[in-house]
């Protein structure tokens, strides 16, 4: 069964700490994404990556950075955690659009609930 | 830029009753459309997707959705809900053209009552 695995289910960090959220997929997907989920706001895109070492800003990149050194791994970095970054973080991957359209879709991890105190 | 509006933030419904969750989108280009479900303390699971072809799409767990291009809608329906359908449902859209981002609506929380 294909999977997107997020390394931590729950995290509690202190304000000002540098935080790493890890995501690994086993589907050989080129595209990977980081979203945050907040009540009433749905999921908002933070960053995404189309290939190794490539990254693009999403809708809310401020306060975040990403790293993609290997195809299967996409890391989200909070350079200096703040309380307004307390949220659920979801990682996803997808195949490129030029593969068979019927297989086109996104697979999500189970999420990391981050609390910054 | 594309956007998605889910018109109801919460929908209470009795068990075995039908439910419809409304989703409207805006985009200047052709899109793919998705519905995801999130059960408590879990990630997102794909219910169904519209890529092309028939505008009536059938998904898992008895759900179906109809793509209406003229009304830019993709409403989700189930004729008879179960307690286990209590969850949050998200509508999402991505452009068919270059660029692969999923844009989500704000979500609709469905509470099925006995």
gemmi code that builds the backbone of each chain (N, CA, C; Angstrom):
import gemmi

chains = {
    "A": [
        ("UNK", (0.850, -1.187, 0.000), (0.000, 0.000, 0.000), (0.888, 1.241, 0.000)),
        ("UNK", (0.550, 2.177, -0.868), (1.362, 3.394, -0.967), (1.200, 4.234, 0.288)),
        ("UNK", (2.288, 4.943, 0.603), (2.230, 5.670, 1.865), (3.001, 6.972, 1.823)),
        ("UNK", (2.469, 7.928, 2.604), (3.195, 9.132, 2.962), (3.292, 9.113, 4.479)),
        ("UNK", (4.492, 9.120, 4.971), (4.722, 8.973, 6.409), (5.301, 10.251, 6.987)),
        ("UNK", (4.652, 10.754, 8.020), (5.160, 11.911, 8.745), (5.747, 11.417, 10.052)),
        ("UNK", (6.928, 11.875, 10.361), (7.719, 11.239, 11.417), (7.103, 11.383, 12.798)),
        ("UNK", (6.405, 12.486, 13.069), (5.847, 12.693, 14.396), (4.351, 12.920, 14.303)),
        ("UNK", (3.615, 12.356, 15.219), (2.170, 12.563, 15.275), (1.837, 13.813, 16.083)),
        ("UNK", (2.574, 13.985, 17.190), (2.398, 15.148, 18.047), (3.776, 15.700, 18.403)),
        ("UNK", (3.850, 17.047, 18.427), (5.086, 17.707, 18.836), (4.736, 18.899, 19.697)),
        ("UNK", (5.531, 19.113, 20.741), (5.412, 20.329, 21.549), (6.780, 20.983, 21.568)),
        ("UNK", (6.834, 22.242, 21.137), (8.095, 22.965, 21.063), (7.950, 24.330, 21.734)),
        ("UNK", (9.092, 24.877, 22.089), (9.083, 26.188, 22.740), (9.271, 27.297, 21.704)),
        ("UNK", (8.726, 28.457, 22.020), (8.898, 29.637, 21.172), (10.379, 29.890, 20.924)),
        ("UNK", (10.721, 30.133, 19.659), (12.093, 30.411, 19.299), (12.905, 29.202, 18.878)),
        ("UNK", (12.401, 28.008, 19.141), (13.128, 26.802, 18.738), (13.087, 26.631, 17.223)),
        ("UNK", (14.098, 25.964, 16.694), (14.090, 25.549, 15.295), (13.447, 24.169, 15.230)),
        ("UNK", (12.433, 24.031, 14.380), (11.642, 22.803, 14.349), (11.724, 22.171, 12.963)),
        ("UNK", (11.909, 20.858, 12.941), (11.955, 20.111, 11.687), (10.773, 19.136, 11.647)),
        ("UNK", (9.981, 19.216, 10.590), (8.929, 18.228, 10.364), (9.328, 17.425, 9.131)),
        ("UNK", (9.326, 16.102, 9.302), (9.820, 15.240, 8.229), (8.680, 14.490, 7.553)),
        ("UNK", (8.835, 14.290, 6.252), (7.832, 13.576, 5.459), (8.554, 12.685, 4.456)),
        ("UNK", (8.129, 11.429, 4.389), (8.731, 10.469, 3.459), (7.618, 9.764, 2.690)),
        ("UNK", (7.815, 9.635, 1.359), (6.841, 8.906, 0.540), (7.551, 7.775, -0.207)),
        ("UNK", (6.784, 6.687, -0.416), (7.391, 5.505, -1.042), (6.807, 5.231, -2.422)),
        ("UNK", (6.253, 6.250, -3.071), (5.546, 6.076, -4.338), (6.348, 6.581, -5.520)),
        ("UNK", (7.585, 7.007, -5.282), (8.426, 7.562, -6.350), (7.764, 8.784, -7.008)),
        ("UNK", (7.036, 9.557, -6.216), (6.386, 10.759, -6.730), (7.363, 11.907, -6.827)),
        ("UNK", (7.219, 12.681, -7.914), (8.072, 13.856, -8.076), (7.612, 15.018, -7.195)),
        ("UNK", (6.324, 15.151, -7.024), (5.772, 16.348, -6.374), (5.469, 16.097, -4.913)),
        ("UNK", (5.879, 17.013, -4.081), (5.564, 16.920, -2.653), (5.139, 18.292, -2.141)),
        ("UNK", (4.300, 18.278, -1.093), (3.636, 19.494, -0.625), (3.582, 19.511, 0.898)),
        ("UNK", (3.618, 20.706, 1.446), (3.325, 20.911, 2.867), (2.147, 21.874, 3.003)),
        ("UNK", (1.142, 21.429, 3.771), (-0.016, 22.243, 4.085), (-0.112, 22.402, 5.600)),
        ("UNK", (-0.752, 23.488, 6.016), (-1.198, 23.569, 7.399), (-2.711, 23.664, 7.420)),
        ("UNK", (-3.290, 23.046, 8.460), (-4.739, 22.978, 8.583), (-5.172, 23.668, 9.853)),
        ("UNK", (-6.061, 24.647, 9.714), (-6.601, 25.368, 10.862), (-8.116, 25.398, 10.752)),
        ("UNK", (-8.824, 25.323, 11.874), (-10.300, 25.281, 11.843), (-10.892, 26.436, 11.056)),
        ("UNK", (-11.807, 26.101, 10.153), (-12.493, 27.118, 9.371), (-11.722, 27.637, 8.173)),
        ("UNK", (-10.431, 27.327, 8.120), (-9.596, 27.818, 7.016), (-9.237, 26.718, 6.030)),
        ("UNK", (-9.594, 25.495, 6.332), (-9.232, 24.394, 5.454), (-7.739, 24.159, 5.485)),
        ("UNK", (-7.211, 23.698, 4.373), (-5.772, 23.478, 4.252), (-5.171, 24.578, 3.384)),
        ("UNK", (-4.080, 25.125, 3.858), (-3.388, 26.172, 3.104), (-1.968, 25.712, 2.771)),
        ("UNK", (-1.578, 25.972, 1.541), (-0.294, 25.487, 1.042), (0.846, 26.366, 1.536)),
        ("UNK", (1.853, 25.729, 2.120), (3.015, 26.460, 2.634), (4.127, 26.489, 1.585)),
        ("UNK", (4.570, 25.302, 1.187), (5.609, 25.140, 0.175), (5.329, 23.880, -0.615)),
        ("UNK", (5.888, 23.808, -1.829), (5.851, 22.571, -2.579), (7.130, 22.409, -3.386)),
        ("UNK", (7.305, 21.193, -3.888), (8.539, 20.857, -4.601), (8.207, 19.940, -5.775)),
        ("UNK", (8.734, 20.277, -6.952), (8.497, 19.457, -8.135), (9.612, 18.448, -8.379)),
        ("UNK", (10.716, 18.639, -7.705), (11.848, 17.732, -7.949), (12.861, 17.931, -6.834)),
        ("UNK", (13.821, 17.053, -6.811), (14.882, 17.169, -5.811), (15.549, 18.534, -5.929)),
        ("UNK", (15.786, 19.139, -4.788), (16.441, 20.438, -4.669), (15.637, 21.590, -5.262)),
        ("UNK", (14.414, 21.338, -5.678), (13.568, 22.417, -6.166), (12.473, 22.696, -5.148)),
        ("UNK", (12.123, 23.977, -5.011), (11.060, 24.354, -4.086), (10.383, 25.609, -4.599)),
        ("UNK", (9.108, 25.717, -4.263), (8.362, 26.921, -4.608), (7.479, 27.316, -3.447)),
        ("UNK", (7.298, 28.607, -3.274), (6.450, 29.108, -2.203), (4.988, 28.849, -2.534)),
        ("UNK", (4.263, 28.518, -1.486), (2.826, 28.393, -1.608), (2.153, 29.679, -1.200)),
        ("UNK", (1.010, 29.566, -0.547), (0.221, 30.749, -0.193), (0.665, 31.408, 1.111)),
        ("UNK", (1.265, 30.625, 1.996), (1.644, 31.166, 3.316), (3.052, 30.726, 3.711)),
        ("UNK", (4.084, 31.119, 2.966), (5.432, 30.623, 3.253), (6.163, 31.331, 4.395)),
        ("UNK", (5.634, 32.458, 4.860), (6.377, 33.269, 5.831), (6.612, 32.485, 7.120)),
        ("UNK", (7.857, 32.486, 7.550), (8.232, 31.804, 8.782), (8.620, 30.351, 8.586)),
        ("UNK", (8.578, 29.892, 7.337), (8.879, 28.490, 7.028), (9.950, 28.403, 5.940)),
        ("UNK", (10.654, 27.304, 5.911), (11.502, 26.943, 4.784), (11.382, 25.445, 4.582)),
        ("UNK", (11.930, 24.949, 3.484), (11.843, 23.521, 3.184), (13.181, 23.018, 2.643)),
        ("UNK", (13.287, 21.688, 2.665), (14.483, 21.047, 2.128), (14.081, 19.775, 1.426)),
        ("UNK", (14.618, 19.571, 0.223), (14.366, 18.316, -0.492), (15.678, 17.852, -1.126)),
        ("UNK", (16.418, 17.103, -0.337), (17.707, 16.576, -0.777), (17.569, 15.235, -1.484)),
        ("UNK", (16.526, 14.500, -1.167), (16.252, 13.215, -1.804), (14.807, 13.200, -2.288)),
        ("UNK", (14.546, 12.439, -3.329), (13.216, 12.443, -3.939), (12.129, 12.041, -2.964)),
        ("UNK", (12.431, 11.111, -2.073), (11.385, 10.576, -1.209), (11.140, 11.403, 0.053)),
        ("UNK", (11.993, 12.394, 0.321), (11.910, 13.091, 1.607), (11.757, 14.600, 1.399)),
        ("UNK", (10.808, 15.168, 2.146), (10.522, 16.608, 2.049), (10.357, 17.131, 3.458)),
        ("UNK", (11.237, 18.023, 3.866), (11.246, 18.504, 5.242), (10.735, 19.934, 5.308)),
        ("UNK", (9.948, 20.191, 6.322), (9.462, 21.547, 6.610), (10.211, 22.053, 7.832)),
        ("UNK", (10.712, 23.276, 7.729), (11.531, 23.847, 8.800), (10.884, 25.131, 9.298)),
        ("UNK", (10.695, 25.188, 10.603), (10.273, 26.432, 11.241), (11.530, 27.032, 11.850)),
        ("UNK", (12.007, 28.111, 11.262), (13.307, 28.657, 11.654), (13.322, 29.114, 13.109)),
        ("UNK", (12.236, 29.730, 13.541), (12.115, 30.196, 14.918), (10.635, 30.115, 15.276)),
        ("UNK", (10.263, 29.011, 15.897), (8.849, 28.726, 16.108), (8.154, 29.824, 16.913)),
        ("UNK", (6.931, 30.112, 16.499), (6.114, 31.089, 17.225), (4.765, 30.460, 17.525)),
        ("UNK", (4.050, 31.044, 18.493), (2.777, 30.458, 18.928), (1.754, 30.442, 17.790)),
        ("UNK", (1.842, 31.374, 16.863), (0.871, 31.370, 15.756), (1.167, 30.286, 14.712)),
        ("UNK", (2.193, 29.512, 14.948), (2.462, 28.363, 14.095), (1.944, 27.058, 14.708)),
        ("UNK", (1.270, 27.183, 15.832), (0.569, 26.029, 16.393), (-0.524, 25.629, 15.418)),
        ("UNK", (-0.470, 24.385, 14.948), (-1.379, 23.966, 13.891), (-1.192, 22.479, 13.604)),
        ("UNK", (-2.062, 21.959, 12.719), (-1.868, 20.632, 12.156), (-1.153, 20.792, 10.821)),
        ("UNK", (-0.085, 20.028, 10.629), (0.689, 20.099, 9.389), (0.535, 18.784, 8.619)),
        ("UNK", (0.183, 18.917, 7.350), (-0.049, 17.747, 6.515), (0.884, 17.769, 5.319)),
        ("UNK", (1.497, 16.648, 5.078), (2.360, 16.467, 3.916), (1.598, 15.667, 2.866)),
        ("UNK", (1.870, 15.929, 1.590), (1.225, 15.179, 0.512), (2.209, 14.992, -0.625)),
        ("UNK", (1.928, 13.996, -1.446), (2.723, 13.802, -2.661), (1.784, 13.485, -3.816)),
        ("UNK", (2.254, 13.742, -5.032), (1.466, 13.411, -6.219), (2.403, 13.133, -7.385)),
        ("UNK", (1.871, 12.384, -8.354), (2.623, 12.129, -9.569), (2.445, 13.323, -10.507)),
        ("UNK", (3.366, 13.505, -11.467), (3.203, 14.622, -12.394), (1.989, 14.426, -13.296)),
        ("UNK", (1.499, 15.488, -13.828), (0.285, 15.448, -14.636), (0.468, 14.664, -15.921)),
        ("UNK", (1.670, 14.488, -16.402), (1.852, 13.811, -17.677), (1.828, 12.285, -17.547)),
        ("UNK", (1.676, 11.788, -16.345), (1.443, 10.341, -16.226), (-0.036, 10.079, -16.517)),
        ("UNK", (-0.420, 8.820, -16.534), (-1.799, 8.462, -16.865), (-2.781, 9.269, -16.017)),
        ("UNK", (-3.683, 9.950, -16.692), (-4.582, 10.845, -15.984), (-5.428, 10.111, -14.958)),
        ("UNK", (-5.814, 8.904, -15.279), (-6.678, 8.171, -14.350), (-5.989, 7.909, -13.018)),
        ("UNK", (-4.667, 7.907, -13.025), (-3.943, 7.667, -11.773), (-3.603, 8.954, -11.043)),
        ("UNK", (-3.963, 10.074, -11.632), (-3.569, 11.356, -11.055), (-4.278, 11.577, -9.725)),
        ("UNK", (-3.502, 11.964, -8.728), (-4.110, 12.243, -7.439), (-3.049, 12.550, -6.405)),
        ("UNK", (-3.494, 12.862, -5.237), (-2.620, 13.233, -4.131), (-2.809, 12.230, -2.994)),
        ("UNK", (-1.711, 11.914, -2.325), (-1.775, 11.068, -1.136), (-1.263, 11.873, 0.037)),
        ("UNK", (-2.003, 11.828, 1.136), (-1.668, 12.624, 2.309), (-1.135, 11.751, 3.436)),
        ("UNK", (-0.247, 12.332, 4.222), (0.168, 11.712, 5.467), (-0.880, 11.911, 6.549)),
        ("UNK", (-0.631, 11.328, 7.725), (-1.600, 11.394, 8.825), (-1.543, 12.707, 9.586)),
        ("UNK", (-0.528, 13.504, 9.321), (-0.457, 14.814, 9.954), (0.418, 14.848, 11.187)),
        ("UNK", (0.961, 16.027, 11.459), (1.701, 16.298, 12.691), (1.029, 17.474, 13.381)),
        ("UNK", (0.566, 17.215, 14.599), (-0.049, 18.309, 15.361), (1.048, 18.981, 16.194)),
        ("UNK", (1.375, 20.192, 15.826), (2.442, 20.951, 16.481), (1.846, 21.985, 17.413)),
        ("UNK", (2.341, 21.975, 18.641), (1.966, 23.001, 19.614), (3.231, 23.763, 19.981)),
        ("UNK", (3.174, 25.081, 19.854), (4.307, 25.929, 20.235), (3.903, 26.697, 21.486)),
        ("UNK", (4.698, 26.509, 22.532), (4.344, 27.129, 23.822), (5.353, 28.218, 24.206)),
    ],
    "B": [
        ("UNK", (-6.059, 33.346, -10.015), (-5.869, 32.298, -9.006), (-7.192, 31.565, -8.780)),
        ("UNK", (-7.077, 30.319, -8.401), (-8.285, 29.538, -8.161), (-8.687, 29.649, -6.704)),
        ("UNK", (-9.977, 29.429, -6.463), (-10.465, 29.423, -5.082), (-11.619, 28.439, -4.972)),
        ("UNK", (-11.875, 28.003, -3.757), (-12.929, 27.026, -3.483), (-13.749, 27.512, -2.305)),
        ("UNK", (-15.065, 27.466, -2.444), (-15.966, 27.865, -1.369), (-16.860, 26.692, -1.006)),
        ("UNK", (-16.809, 26.303, 0.233), (-17.752, 25.317, 0.754), (-18.784, 26.096, 1.544)),
        ("UNK", (-20.005, 26.019, 1.100), (-21.034, 26.944, 1.546), (-21.530, 26.673, 2.958)),
        ("UNK", (-21.308, 25.473, 3.453), (-21.777, 25.129, 4.795), (-20.595, 24.701, 5.649)),
        ("UNK", (-20.424, 25.336, 6.785), (-19.322, 24.939, 7.648), (-19.684, 23.719, 8.495)),
        ("UNK", (-20.977, 23.585, 8.808), (-21.432, 22.428, 9.576), (-22.765, 21.944, 9.023)),
        ("UNK", (-22.920, 20.636, 8.971), (-24.171, 20.051, 8.500), (-24.571, 18.933, 9.464)),
        ("UNK", (-25.593, 19.182, 10.302), (-26.119, 18.090, 11.124), (-27.142, 17.292, 10.313)),
        ("UNK", (-27.129, 15.983, 10.455), (-28.043, 15.146, 9.678), (-28.344, 13.893, 10.477)),
        ("UNK", (-29.579, 13.402, 10.357), (-29.950, 12.178, 11.051), (-29.496, 10.955, 10.255)),
        ("UNK", (-29.214, 9.914, 11.001), (-28.800, 8.646, 10.393), (-29.869, 8.178, 9.405)),
        ("UNK", (-29.413, 7.669, 8.266), (-30.231, 7.153, 7.161), (-30.891, 8.253, 6.331)),
        ("UNK", (-30.670, 9.504, 6.666), (-31.161, 10.613, 5.851), (-30.139, 10.926, 4.769)),
        ("UNK", (-30.559, 11.602, 3.696), (-29.602, 12.015, 2.666), (-28.841, 13.257, 3.099)),
        ("UNK", (-27.682, 13.443, 2.494), (-26.889, 14.634, 2.771), (-26.308, 15.170, 1.465)),
        ("UNK", (-26.226, 16.503, 1.371), (-25.549, 17.149, 0.251), (-24.609, 18.202, 0.797)),
        ("UNK", (-23.369, 18.144, 0.369), (-22.374, 19.141, 0.755), (-22.029, 19.960, -0.482)),
        ("UNK", (-22.153, 21.262, -0.340), (-22.011, 22.126, -1.500), (-20.591, 22.660, -1.647)),
        ("UNK", (-20.157, 22.718, -2.908), (-18.818, 23.206, -3.221), (-18.888, 23.999, -4.520)),
        ("UNK", (-18.413, 25.221, -4.469), (-18.272, 26.034, -5.674), (-16.828, 26.460, -5.819)),
        ("UNK", (-16.379, 26.577, -7.052), (-14.990, 26.952, -7.280), (-14.936, 28.076, -8.302)),
        ("UNK", (-13.817, 28.765, -8.317), (-13.576, 29.747, -9.370), (-12.195, 29.498, -9.944)),
        ("UNK", (-12.130, 29.517, -11.266), (-10.861, 29.331, -11.952), (-11.028, 29.824, -13.375)),
        ("UNK", (-9.991, 30.407, -13.913), (-10.047, 30.907, -15.279), (-9.692, 29.824, -16.298)),
        ("UNK", (-9.256, 28.652, -15.803), (-8.875, 27.558, -16.704), (-9.559, 26.268, -16.238)),
        ("UNK", (-9.428, 25.236, -17.061), (-10.040, 23.949, -16.710), (-9.364, 23.362, -15.481)),
        ("UNK", (-10.137, 22.622, -14.705), (-9.641, 22.122, -13.424), (-9.956, 20.645, -13.232)),
        ("UNK", (-9.233, 20.061, -12.307), (-9.573, 18.777, -11.731), (-10.208, 19.061, -10.363)),
        ("UNK", (-11.151, 18.221, -9.950), (-11.871, 18.437, -8.699), (-11.823, 17.201, -7.826)),
        ("UNK", (-11.742, 17.432, -6.528), (-11.579, 16.351, -5.560), (-12.469, 16.594, -4.344)),
        ("UNK", (-12.887, 15.497, -3.727), (-13.455, 15.534, -2.382), (-12.637, 14.607, -1.503)),
        ("UNK", (-12.259, 15.147, -0.343), (-11.534, 14.362, 0.651), (-12.349, 14.307, 1.940)),
        ("UNK", (-12.132, 13.245, 2.712), (-12.751, 13.124, 4.021), (-11.645, 12.990, 5.070)),
        ("UNK", (-11.888, 13.603, 6.207), (-10.952, 13.501, 7.330), (-11.712, 13.053, 8.567)),
        ("UNK", (-11.442, 11.844, 9.003), (-12.033, 11.351, 10.243), (-11.227, 11.891, 11.411)),
        ("UNK", (-11.807, 11.942, 12.590), (-11.112, 12.529, 13.736), (-9.718, 11.951, 13.942)),
        ("UNK", (-8.765, 12.841, 14.084), (-7.367, 12.491, 14.369), (-6.716, 11.659, 13.269)),
        ("UNK", (-7.190, 11.861, 12.054), (-6.582, 11.147, 10.930), (-6.224, 12.120, 9.814)),
        ("UNK", (-5.486, 11.613, 8.821), (-5.161, 12.413, 7.652), (-6.323, 12.451, 6.676)),
        ("UNK", (-6.070, 12.955, 5.472), (-7.121, 13.073, 4.469), (-7.181, 11.817, 3.601)),
        ("UNK", (-8.395, 11.392, 3.339), (-8.615, 10.227, 2.484), (-9.429, 10.654, 1.274)),
        ("UNK", (-9.028, 10.243, 0.096), (-9.743, 10.618, -1.118), (-11.088, 9.895, -1.192)),
        ("UNK", (-12.156, 10.671, -1.366), (-13.487, 10.100, -1.571), (-13.746, 9.853, -3.050)),
        ("UNK", (-13.462, 10.855, -3.856), (-13.678, 10.766, -5.291), (-12.996, 11.928, -5.983)),
        ("UNK", (-12.876, 11.827, -7.301), (-12.252, 12.887, -8.081), (-12.892, 12.965, -9.460)),
        ("UNK", (-12.923, 14.179, -10.003), (-13.346, 14.388, -11.372), (-12.130, 14.843, -12.167)),
        ("UNK", (-11.779, 14.048, -13.186), (-10.657, 14.417, -14.054), (-11.163, 14.783, -15.440)),
        ("UNK", (-12.056, 13.959, -15.981), (-12.648, 14.209, -17.294), (-13.781, 13.210, -17.478)),
        ("UNK", (-14.516, 13.336, -18.595), (-15.541, 12.350, -18.919), (-16.854, 12.639, -18.233)),
        ("UNK", (-17.505, 11.588, -17.770), (-18.826, 11.706, -17.172), (-18.811, 12.683, -16.001)),
        ("UNK", (-19.814, 13.541, -15.966), (-19.850, 14.565, -14.913), (-20.346, 14.015, -13.585)),
        ("UNK", (-20.931, 12.826, -13.597), (-21.343, 12.185, -12.347), (-20.247, 11.207, -11.927)),
        ("UNK", (-19.681, 11.461, -10.764), (-18.554, 10.671, -10.303), (-18.965, 9.890, -9.064)),
        ("UNK", (-18.678, 8.616, -9.061), (-18.979, 7.782, -7.890), (-17.689, 7.505, -7.128)),
        ("UNK", (-17.798, 7.569, -5.809), (-16.613, 7.365, -4.989), (-16.803, 6.239, -3.997)),
        ("UNK", (-15.992, 6.272, -2.958), (-16.052, 5.231, -1.945), (-17.161, 5.519, -0.943)),
        ("UNK", (-17.557, 4.496, -0.204), (-18.522, 4.634, 0.892), (-19.872, 5.189, 0.444)),
        ("UNK", (-20.260, 4.972, -0.820), (-21.576, 5.364, -1.291), (-21.723, 6.830, -1.663)),
        ("UNK", (-20.634, 7.580, -1.661), (-20.691, 8.990, -2.042), (-20.614, 9.164, -3.556)),
        ("UNK", (-21.231, 10.243, -4.033), (-21.113, 10.619, -5.422), (-21.119, 12.141, -5.523)),
        ("UNK", (-20.601, 12.656, -6.633), (-20.566, 14.099, -6.837), (-20.827, 14.385, -8.302)),
        ("UNK", (-21.382, 15.548, -8.562), (-21.678, 15.943, -9.932), (-20.960, 17.239, -10.268)),
        ("UNK", (-20.206, 17.190, -11.346), (-19.491, 18.362, -11.838), (-20.441, 19.155, -12.732)),
        ("UNK", (-20.635, 20.432, -12.410), (-21.469, 21.305, -13.216), (-20.605, 22.488, -13.653)),
        ("UNK", (-20.174, 22.428, -14.904), (-19.226, 23.436, -15.384), (-19.858, 24.819, -15.454)),
        ("UNK", (-21.121, 24.889, -15.871), (-21.771, 26.192, -16.040), (-21.982, 26.887, -14.694)),
        ("UNK", (-22.194, 26.093, -13.655), (-22.380, 26.666, -12.323), (-21.113, 26.584, -11.473)),
        ("UNK", (-20.053, 26.116, -12.064), (-18.756, 25.923, -11.372), (-18.968, 25.305, -10.000)),
        ("UNK", (-19.681, 24.175, -10.000), (-19.968, 23.500, -8.737), (-19.561, 22.036, -8.805)),
        ("UNK", (-19.382, 21.469, -7.639), (-19.015, 20.050, -7.521), (-19.575, 19.569, -6.185)),
        ("UNK", (-20.891, 19.432, -6.131), (-21.567, 19.079, -4.879), (-21.471, 17.582, -4.603)),
        ("UNK", (-21.303, 17.262, -3.335), (-21.154, 15.867, -2.884), (-22.458, 15.397, -2.263)),
        ("UNK", (-22.858, 14.165, -2.564), (-24.120, 13.642, -2.044), (-23.946, 12.214, -1.559)),
        ("UNK", (-24.826, 11.874, -0.592), (-24.965, 10.478, -0.187), (-26.428, 10.267, 0.153)),
        ("UNK", (-27.064, 9.242, -0.401), (-28.509, 9.080, -0.218), (-28.920, 8.664, 1.193)),
        ("UNK", (-27.997, 8.019, 1.924), (-28.359, 7.538, 3.263), (-27.074, 7.463, 4.099)),
        ("UNK", (-26.968, 8.329, 5.099), (-25.715, 8.395, 5.861), (-25.739, 7.453, 7.059)),
        ("UNK", (-24.529, 7.095, 7.493), (-24.342, 6.283, 8.689), (-23.634, 7.106, 9.745)),
        ("UNK", (-23.709, 6.637, 10.980), (-22.992, 7.295, 12.061), (-21.517, 7.444, 11.707)),
        ("UNK", (-20.974, 6.440, 11.035), (-19.547, 6.431, 10.699), (-19.162, 7.488, 9.663)),
        ("UNK", (-20.145, 8.157, 9.075), (-19.851, 9.238, 8.122), (-19.562, 10.561, 8.833)),
        ("UNK", (-19.687, 10.587, 10.143), (-19.323, 11.778, 10.908), (-17.852, 12.081, 10.693)),
        ("UNK", (-17.573, 13.249, 10.102), (-16.200, 13.582, 9.703), (-16.215, 14.997, 9.131)),
        ("UNK", (-15.024, 15.459, 8.746), (-14.938, 16.722, 8.027), (-14.636, 16.422, 6.562)),
        ("UNK", (-15.289, 17.163, 5.683), (-15.183, 16.920, 4.253), (-14.615, 18.165, 3.570)),
        ("UNK", (-13.644, 17.932, 2.691), (-12.978, 19.036, 2.011), (-13.107, 18.881, 0.503)),
        ("UNK", (-13.490, 19.969, -0.133), (-13.496, 20.061, -1.581), (-12.184, 20.719, -2.009)),
        ("UNK", (-11.609, 20.274, -3.128), (-10.331, 20.829, -3.564), (-10.283, 20.858, -5.078)),
        ("UNK", (-9.468, 21.756, -5.604), (-9.357, 21.939, -7.049), (-7.899, 22.125, -7.425)),
        ("UNK", (-7.505, 21.586, -8.580), (-6.183, 21.892, -9.131), (-6.347, 22.158, -10.620)),
        ("UNK", (-5.499, 23.023, -11.136), (-5.575, 23.369, -12.543), (-5.095, 22.226, -13.417)),
        ("UNK", (-5.685, 22.092, -14.596), (-5.198, 21.109, -15.552), (-3.931, 21.583, -16.223)),
        ("UNK", (-3.759, 22.866, -16.288), (-2.556, 23.410, -16.927), (-1.363, 23.240, -16.004)),
        ("UNK", (-0.239, 23.773, -16.445), (0.985, 23.648, -15.659), (0.778, 24.179, -14.246)),
        ("UNK", (1.387, 23.521, -13.297), (1.134, 23.880, -11.902), (0.242, 22.824, -11.301)),
        ("UNK", (0.609, 22.338, -10.176), (0.012, 21.112, -9.675), (-0.564, 21.276, -8.281)),
        ("UNK", (-0.805, 22.515, -7.868), (-1.194, 22.746, -6.488), (-2.661, 22.437, -6.282)),
        ("UNK", (-2.980, 21.845, -5.135), (-4.353, 21.653, -4.701), (-4.765, 22.843, -3.864)),
        ("UNK", (-5.897, 23.446, -4.199), (-6.461, 24.513, -3.377), (-7.718, 23.977, -2.710)),
        ("UNK", (-7.813, 24.165, -1.398), (-8.903, 23.587, -0.616), (-9.942, 24.614, -0.224)),
        ("UNK", (-11.161, 24.128, -0.036), (-12.175, 24.914, 0.634), (-11.979, 24.845, 2.139)),
        ("UNK", (-12.831, 25.565, 2.854), (-12.687, 25.648, 4.296), (-13.161, 24.424, 5.068)),
        ("UNK", (-13.812, 23.492, 4.371), (-14.253, 22.270, 5.026), (-15.698, 22.346, 5.492)),
        ("UNK", (-16.364, 21.196, 5.509), (-17.717, 21.064, 6.046), (-17.706, 19.929, 7.051)),
        ("UNK", (-18.104, 20.260, 8.268), (-18.145, 19.247, 9.315), (-19.530, 18.613, 9.336)),
        ("UNK", (-19.578, 17.306, 9.111), (-20.836, 16.563, 9.097), (-20.984, 15.812, 10.405)),
        ("UNK", (-22.099, 16.045, 11.067), (-22.392, 15.332, 12.314), (-23.640, 14.507, 12.087)),
        ("UNK", (-23.492, 13.186, 12.114), (-24.616, 12.281, 11.909), (-25.175, 11.904, 13.264)),
        ("UNK", (-26.460, 12.162, 13.446), (-27.118, 11.900, 14.726), (-28.017, 10.680, 14.636)),
        ("UNK", (-28.061, 9.898, 15.709), (-28.899, 8.687, 15.671), (-30.391, 9.013, 15.710)),
    ],
}
model = gemmi.Model(1)
for chain_id, residues in chains.items():
    chain = gemmi.Chain(chain_id)
    for i, (resn, *xyz) in enumerate(residues, 1):
        res = gemmi.Residue()
        res.name, res.seqid = resn, gemmi.SeqId(i, " ")
        for name, pos in zip(("N", "CA", "C"), xyz):
            atom = gemmi.Atom()
            atom.name, atom.element = name, gemmi.Element(name[0])
            atom.pos, atom.b_iso = gemmi.Position(*pos), 0.0
            res.add_atom(atom)
        chain.add_residue(res)
    model.add_chain(chain)
structure = gemmi.Structure()
structure.add_model(model)
structure.setup_entities()
